[in-house]
Amino acid sequence: MIHLIMSSPFLTQDLEQALQYRNQGDALVLMQDAVVAAVSPLWQAKLADERLYVMNEDLLARGLGEGSGLSLTMTGLVALIEAEGSPHSWSC
């Protein structure tokens, strides 16, 4: 399963909840404000062993550099969803 996390982990519990409910091998995709987790040392440590993707466009839009996870474009996200099926969205 793919978990799409959209909210900052500093404002909501969405990322924490996704981590609690995921199964081994599930993919986490950080997008929109959730991309801040990819550059936060606290969250980088928590996500170190996860199958993590980060939307590149959202990092750039927020002026953030690359952090943890594999960089993903919208085309890459579509391909990931095609390969693994419908995602679960976590948002407020």
Secondary structure, 3 states (H helix, E strand, C coil): CEEEECCCCCCCCHHHHHHHHCCCCCEEEECHHHHHHHHCHHHHHHCCCCEEEEEHHHHHHCCCCCCCCEEECHHHHHHHHHHHCCCEEECC
